[in-house]
Amino acid sequence: MPPRRCIEHIRLCGWLGIAVFFLPCIAAGQSWGPDIELASSYDSATTANPSDANASSGCDLLGEPCATSPCCSCPYNSCPGDSCSCGASLSDQFAARMDALAQAMQESGFVYAAGVTQFYQGVTSGGLEAGFDYGGKVDQFLILDSGKLGLWQGMTMTMHAETRFGQDVNNNAVGLAPVNVAMLYPKYNEHDTAITGLTFAQALGEEVQGTFGKFNALDLFYGLYPQTGRGVNGFMNASMVVPISVARVVPLSFMGAGVVKLSGKQMQGGLFVYDTQNVTTTSGFNNLFDNGANILGFWRFFTDFGGLPGSHMFAGIWSTGEFVAFDPTGFVIVPDEGIVAVPTDGAYTLLYILEQSLWVDCCDESRNITLLSQWGLADETTSPFGWSANIAIQAQGFSDARPQDSIGVGYFYTGLSHDFQDLLSPALTLQDVDGFELYYNMAVTKMFQVTADFQVVEPANVANDTAVVFGLRATLGM
């Protein structure tokens, strides 16, 4: 395909009026193998789409329908054997060529992936203040493989740089259940660019690796449960993306080290020791471990009920730092009422996460319906939350007509800690927070997706009415 036609097609997307050649390397539900932060699988992504497989095998995607050609494979909704045609759209041709370029880069030990996400989201009623705001994110990932670069074997470096621009309605809606978790990075309510993740992972055996550096918490959790998304895909509310009761003991970004046990390409267990500070916009070395350390241990039990995969994860996090229940935390916006209280030593969070596939296409595992439920119990003397729970059902490729679209619906409930409520009671009357979220993600092309998101959240401040939030999200390149 001539370059000019590529440019003309991208302009049709109307994305900031520029043509951006982003590599579609970050695909939900996949894994980079030994890397524990970035959940994508280039090998799987390039064969999940029949047109991509054709491109990698040298087939001419510009040709006429070729039902009898060995280059032709059946579309997503059926097993091989039915009649089909391999005529590809202009956008699919472009994506296939970008895939081929990314494949060549990966084989050389160098992977670069980037994406732009824009949000137009607003509080239609209730909350602290009604109104819509526009903002966005630029995410850039760089992965280096030491073995493929001609150095020693088994080392992977992953860097995640984020740029935030514009505004969001997190504070205007429900601060203790942010309706746009992606816009908390790299720094809430500020235009900024920062490296929020820079980690090194060294294979210590076939299924064990050591890792250290600056960890992006959303990336780490995304590596465990990619279906939750990172706010730029999947759900948008922080309480649906992560078990929000970890807010006290899991900063947005943190310095640390750990060891991970793998089962295939999935993380099965691990032990981490990391700093209590949030270091999204700093190097992380200043005041390192000045306020103690967090210790995280987790283990997943994989299951196979009726031929459908699932897992049960148990985790515990203990902190040796000193905290007050209303101390700022990265994942939620805590009210600042100028109250003084004596810090308490230690904090903890206990977690249980259930994951179960309800349906998987026997010919295309990317088409599935999954159930995910997250439960957490936190130390009420040091955390704004006493406990949290959510449940979600998400479907990918559920429609034969729209095989790359996805939909998700979920509910969350967060019980505020009694200490937190008592400390703020002179100024605010608080109640538990609960909410509902529904999203539909439409794949306009493989590289351009548009999501409609609807949330109804009961705020913590009883003086505010129920927040009804509607948003549009558009992502190019992710």
C-alpha positions, 0 to 999 in steps of 0.5 A: 500500500503506498504511504500516501494512502496510509496517511489519507486513511489516518487523517480520516480518524480526525485524531488531533489532525495528525498522522501518527504511526503507532505500533499496536503492541499493547493488547488487553489480555496478552503478555510479553512473556518474561516481562511482569509489567506490560501486558501485551503479546506481540506473538499472539496479537499478530496471529489473532487477526486473520489479516495479520496472519496473512501479512506475516506469511507474505500474502497480498492483502490488496488482492481480490477475495481468495476463498480457495487460496492458502492465504485465506483464513476464516474470520473470528466467529467460526472454526476453519472449514467455512467459506470465507474471503480475505479482502482486507480494508485499508485500515487492516492493511495498515495495521498488518504492516505496522504489526510486521514492522513491530515484529521485526523490531521485537526480533532485534530486541527492541520494542516501542509502543505508544498510544494517545487516549482522549477523554470527554467526560462529565457529571450530568447530575449530582456529585460536587459540581456538574459539567464536562471536561476534556483531557487526555493521556499519551502512553509510551512503552519501551522494552529492551531484551538484553539477549536479543541485543547481544548482551547476557540472556534473560534480562528485560528492561521496561520503561513506561512514560506518561504525559497528561494534558487537559482536565478531568472530573474526578474531584467533581464527581466522587473523589473517593471513587475516581471516575477516571483512573487513567487521569490520576497519572502521572500527577493528579490535576496537573499537566505533566510528563514523567517516567512512571515505570522503569523496571528490570527483570532477570530470569533466574530459571524457567519459571522464576525471575527477579525484578527491581526498579520503579514500578507502575502499580496499574501496569503491575496489576494489569499484568495479573488481570489484563481484562480490567484495563488501565483506564485507557481500555476497559473500565474507567472507575478506579474502584473497578480497575483495582481493589481500592482498599489497597490505596494506603499500601500501594502508591501509584508508582513505587521503588522496590524489588521482588521475585516472581514465580511464573506459570507459563506466561502468567504470574502465579506468585510473588514476593515484593519489598517496596517503598511507601512513597508515591514517586510518579514524577520523581526519581524515587531515590530521595527519602527512599524508605524513610517511612518504612517499607511495604511487603507484598506476597501473593499466590494464584491457584489456577483452575479449569472448571468444565474446560474453562480457565479461572484462578483464585488469588490470595494476597497480603500487604504489610507496611511498617510506615506511619500513617493517618487515615486521611493522609493523601493516597494516589488512587483516591482524592482524600478530603483535606480539612486541616485536621491534625491527628497522631500517626499510627505505626503499621498498615495492612491490606488482605486481598482475594480475587476471583477470575473465571471464564464463562465462555471462550471461543474454541477457535479464538481465545481472544473472544470470551466472557469473563467474571472478575471479583475483587475483595479487600480488607484494610486497617481502619486506623491508617486507611480511609477504607475498611473494606472494598468489593467489586464484581464485573462481567466483561465480554470480548468479541461477543458479536459475530458482526463486531468481533473486536468490540467489547463490553463490560458491566460492574458494581462496586461497594467501598466501606469507609473506615470508622476512624476516617469517618470519625476524624472528618465528622466535625467538618463532613458527614460521610457514608459508604461509597458504591457505584455501577459502571457500564462501558461499550468499546467499539473498534473502529479499526484495529488501531482506533477505538471509541468507548462510551462509558456510563457511571452512577456513583453514590458519593461519600459526602451525604451532602452531595446527590448521587453522581451520574457520569457519562464519558467518551474515550477515544484511543489511537494506537493502544 
